[in-house]
Amino acid sequence: MVTKIAPVFTSTQLPSATTVVVVGGGIVGLTAALTLAERNIPVVVLEKGRIAGEQSSRNLGWVRKTSRHAEDIPLAQAADGLWAAMAARVGRDVGYRQAGILFLARNAGQMAMHENWLKSVSSLKLDSCMLTPAQIARSVPGGKANWLGGIYTASDGRAEPSLAASAIANAAVAKGVVILENCAVRALSQAGGKISGVVTEKGEIRCEQVLLAGGQWSRRLLGNQGVSLPTLPLVCSVLRTTPMDGPTDIAVGAPDFSFRKHIDGGFIITQRGALDACLTVDHLLLGRRYLPQLRTQRDFLRISLGKAFVKDLALPRRWSKTGPSPFERVRTLDPDVNHGLNQEAMNNLRAAWPVFEQAEIAEAWAGTIDVTPDSNPVIGPVAKIPGLTIATGFSGHGFGTSPAGGQLAADIVSGFRPIIDPAPYRFERF
């Protein structure tokens, strides 16, 4: 199903020129656009479908530092402060709550993973700590499972995907940003060896800079420009319950389920131990780059070959700027929900916390995550195309770090001092 988000007031007329064009109306691109507008830089956001129609509204809403790569934590730390100030910044509640996140362990191997991560980030002064079974029972009462322990970060939290992106978009519009939905970008224009504009299905718009924040679609657009970006898709299925009494406001991640409180009083639940890997042509083209990930995470992947492969094969990888692009054929990537995985999550959760026996499912959906070989995003310029910056490949972490990721992209585009060191995210590392 297509998730519901708060309405966004968008334009219908393509301007002839602007300073920066943002390709992609997800939360990272929208945050970048808002940041640029706050600096009085003219911006136009072009979205092939609807604002935040894909993963920006389909994710779990977690805002976390726990279990991130050490080099990625400064971005998450910067995002914490930006999330805390977001409601005041955009004039609307985005559902941000700093309620903490707890990851649980059933066995010694899982405990060792958490302990090793905590040691690896000891220099970063996080508030993460290991919890005993008794501490877990006090933090999340009513449980029946035998947990060996867990790791808890009180400063982690959550926000609401159904609220945040549209609130940021409307704030950007109020600052002068022009947003067009159903306006696919077909190609990037260059003159004098640098970006000069973008060609859309509604015509061409001249600009000085382009920020590509197209999520899973970024690889295909760049490929048509002769630039190879390594990202592969994974699909996460999610469900939301109706409002109910639950055990805690803390978001809880177990090896085979997770849950967190929704703003309406229900819970967002997923099978944390499994993602669908629906094979596409890109898996064949890029698979070797992902072998290290596959060796360590094979048990988490439900690999299948089916209609996703056929649909992907039918989309062109090369096209003319005068003809329809793949982005006009697929306005919104809306993968099928794996109800079996959702049922696994519910069964595992109910065995651990019987209070969820009373849970009633309000809705279910699925979203596509764009994953890089090292699970870190790409945020930086593309040397081959001067004037082009990309912010994509967030590997399932994009919503949580989006305020800082979008600002970092805006810093790079506008020449401001970066909010954090951008070196870990440079495109050239691939």
N, C-alpha and C positions, 0 to 999 in steps of 0.2 A: 504494500500500500504506500501511497505518498503521504508523508507526514504533514501535519498541520502546523503552520507558523502564524505568528501575528502578521497582519497586513503591512506592506511596505508601499509607500507612495512614490511610484516611479514615473519616468518620462516616456513619451512615445516618439519624440523627435531626436534624431541623431545630429548632434552639433557638427559643424564643419571642421572645428579645430579645438584643441585643448592643450594643456601642458603634459599631463600624464593620463594615459589610458590604463585602467586596471581590467585585465581579462579574467573574468570569473567572479561571480557574486557570492562566494562563500565567506565565512566569517573572517578568514585571514585577509582576503582582498578588501573586505569592507572596513576592517580595522585600519588597514593601511590607508584606504581612501579617507577615512575620518581624520587620521593623523595628518595627512597631507593638507586637507582642507583647513584644519586648525592652524596650519602654517601659511595659509592664504595662497596655496598652490592649486590652480584649477585642475579638477579631476573628473573623468568620465568613467563609470563602471559599466562594462558590457557583460551581460549574462545570457547564455544561449537558451536557458529555460527560465526558471523562476528563482528569485533570490533565496539562497540557502536551501534549495530544493533537494540537495543530495546529502553528503555526509555531515555538513554543518548543522543539519537539523535531525540527523539520524543517529548520532553518537550517544554515548552513555552520560555525557555531561560531567565527567570527573575532571577535577582540577588538581593534579597531583605532581609531586616531586619524587615520591617513593618509587624505587625500582627503575628510575631512568638512568641512562648512561651518565657518568659523571660530567662529561663535557656538555651535556644537554641540560643540566640542572640550573645553571645561571639563567637560562631562558625561562624556565619554569618559576624560578624565584622572582624574576622581574614580572612575570605574569601575575603572581599573587597580589602584588601591590596594585597593579592595573585593574585586576578584577575587583578588588576591594573598593576602588574608586569609580567603577564603571557606572553604577546606577546614578551617581551624581553627575557623571560626565555626559551621559546620554539622556538623563531626565526620566528614566523608566527603570523599574525593577527587572533585572536580568536573572533573578533567581540565585544569585551567588550567596552561598553559605559556607563559612569556614568551619565545617563540622567534623573534620578529621577523616582519615582513611586508614583502614586496618586490613592487612593481608595476613591470612591464616596459613598454618602449616600442619599437615597431618603426620609427616614422618621426618626423619633426621636429614634426609636429602633436601627437602624443602626448607627446613630450618637453616641448614648450612647456606643455602642460596641467599636467604634474607640476611644472615649474619655476614656473609662475604660482601654483599652489597653495602651494608652499613659500614664495614671497614673501608671499602673503596671510596666512600664519600666522607670520611671522617674529617677531612680538612675543610669541608664546606659549611660546617656549623649548622647542620639541620637539627630539627627537634625530633627526629625519628628515634624510636627506642623499641627494644624487644619487649614483648609481653609474655607473661606466664599464663598457663591455663586458667588460674584463678583470676588474674586480671582481665582475661578475655571474658570470663563468665560475668564479671561485674560490669564490663563495658557493654556487652551485648547479652543481656539476660535471657533466660528461657531456652538456651541451647541444649541439645542432647548429644552432640558429637564430641569425640575425644580429640581435642586439638593438642598438639605437642607444644604449640606456642604461636607467636605471630609478631609482626612488626607494625608499629603504629606511628603515624605522623599527624599530630593534632592540627598543624597549620595547613594540611591539605583540605580540599573541599569539593564543591560542586557548583554548577550553574545550570540554567535551563536552555538547552538547544532550541526549544520552540519559542523562546523569548529573546535570546541574546542577539542573534544575528540581525533580526529585523529591527530591534531597538537601535543597534549600531548603525544600520542602514538609514533609518529615519533621522537619526542625529546627523549623519553625514549629509543627507539631503538638506537639512536645515542649515548646514554650513556652506551650502552651495554646490555639493557634489551632484552630478547628473547621473542617474542610474537608469539603464535600459534593460528590460527583460525581453526574452525572446529575440535576442539580437546576437546571433552567432558571429564570432570572428573567423574569417576564412583564411586570412594570411596577414603577415607583417610586411609593411612597406619599408624600403630602405632607399636612401639617397645620400650620395657622398660617403658611402661606407658605414652609415649608421641608420638607426630607426628614424623614419619620417612620418609614420602613421600606421594605421591598421585598416584592412579591407574587411568590411562586414557584409552580411546579407542585405543590409539596408543602405550600403554605400560606404565610402571611405571617409575616415576622420584623420586629420593631420594631428601629429603630436610630437613632442620632444623625447618622451620616455614611455616605455611600456613595462608594466608589472604584470607578469603572468602568474596567476594564482588559481589555476584551473583544476587543481586536484588530480583525479585519475585521468582527466582529459589532457593534461599538460604534455604528457609524453607524445601523444598523437599530433598535437599542433606543432610541437618542436620538431618532430620527425619530418613533417612536411616542409620544414625550413632547413632541413639538413643537419639538425642537432639531435644527438641521441641522449635521452634522459632515461636512466634505468629505474623504472618503477613497475611493480606488479600488483594486481588486485587481489585482495582478500575480502570476504563477505562476512559480516557479523550480523546475526539475527538477535533481536531484542524484543522484550515484551514489557508492557506497563500494566500494573494492576489497578483496580479501582481503589479509592481511599480505604484504608484499613489501619488498625492499631498494629504497629510493628515493634521490633525489639530495640531499635536505636536510631538516632539521627546520623550516626557514623556510617560511612560507606564501607562495605565489607566485601573483600575479595577472597574467596576460597579457591582451591585448585580447580574445582569443577562447577562453580557458580559465582555470581556476584550480585549484590543488591545495593541500592541506595534510595533514600527517600526522595520522592517527587514533590514538587511544590504544591500539588493538589492533595497530598496526603497518601497517595499510592506509592508503589515502589517500581523502579526500573530494574529489570532482572535480565541476566544473560548467562549463557554457558561459557564461563571464562576459560575453560580448558579446551575449547574447540572453535575454530574458524573454518569456514568453507573456502577451499582453494579450487575454484571452478576454472579449469585450465583454459587458456586462450593462446593465441599465436605468440604473444609476448613471453609466455612461459617457455616456449621452445627457443625463442631468440635470446633470452636473458638468463635462462635457468642456471647456467654454470656460475654466474656471479652470486647466486643465492645458495650455493652448496653449503657454506658454513652455517647459515641460518637453518637450512633444511636438516642438517645433522643434529642440531640441538633442539629443534622445534617440530620434528616430524610428527610426534605424538599429538601435537595441537592441531594439525591440519587434516581436514576431511577433504581429500583430493577426489575430484570427479571430472569426467569428460562428458559433456552433454550440450545442451542448447546454448549455453554461454559461449562455447567455442564456435558454434555455427554463427551466432549473432555477431561475434567479434570478427570472424572471417569475412562476413558480408560487408563490413564497414571499410571503406577505402583508406589506404595509408598514404596515398598521394592524390591530390586533387588540384584543380585550378581555382584561382581566386574568383573566377567568373561563374563557376558552377557551384552546386550545392555541396556543402562540407558534411563530414560525419556528424558534426554538432547540430546540424539542422535535421538530421534523420533521427537522432536520439536527443531529445530536449532534456530529459531527466533520466538518469540511470537509476532504475527501480528494480533491484534484484529480488528474486523470490525469497520469501521467508522460509527458513528451515524450521518448520514447526517441531520436528523431531528433536533438534538441539534445544529449542525452547522448553520442550517437555522434560528433557534431561535436566536442564537447569532447575525447573520447578521441583522435580522429584528429589534432586540432591539437596536443594534448599529446604524442602519440607522435612527431610530426614534429619537435617541439622537443627532447624528451628521450626518446630511443629506449628507455631502460630501461623505460618504461611499455608497451612491446610485450608484456612478460610479465604485465601486469596482468590479473587475473581479477575480474570484477564479482561482488561478494557480494550487493548489494541496490541498488535504486533507489527513489526516492520523489520527491514533489513537495509544495510548500507554498505557501500563499497569503500574499503580503505586502500589508499595508494601507499605501498611499502617500498622503501629503498633498500639496497643491499646491507646497509649498516643501521637501518631503522631510525636514522636521523633525517630531518628535512633538508632540502636545498633552499637556502636563502642567500641570494647573491647575484652578481652580474654574470652574463654570458659573454665571454671575451669574443667569441665568433661573431656576435651581433651587438655592436656597441649601442647602448641605449636600452637594451633589454635586461631586465632583472626578473628573476623567478623566485617564487615562494611557494613551494609545493613539496610533495613527498613526505608529509608529516607522520606517516606510518601509524595512524591511530592516536596520535598525541596532539593533533592540530587544534581541537577545540580548547583543551586546557591551556595551551600556551599561546593561543591566538592573539590575545592583546599584545603580548611582547613580540610574537612572530610578525604580526602585521606592522608594529611600530619599527622593528628592525628593518623590514623591507622598505618602509617609508624613509627611514634614515638613510639607507643606501641610495635610494632613488633621488633624494633631495640633497644629499651631501652633508647631512647632519652627523654629529658624533653618534656612533651606534650605541644603542641602549645596553648592549652586551657585546663581547668580542664575537664577530661573525665568522671567525676562522673555522670552527667545526662544521659550518654549513656551506662552505664554498663548493661551487659546482665542480671545480677542477679535481676534487678528491676522487671522482670516479674516472 
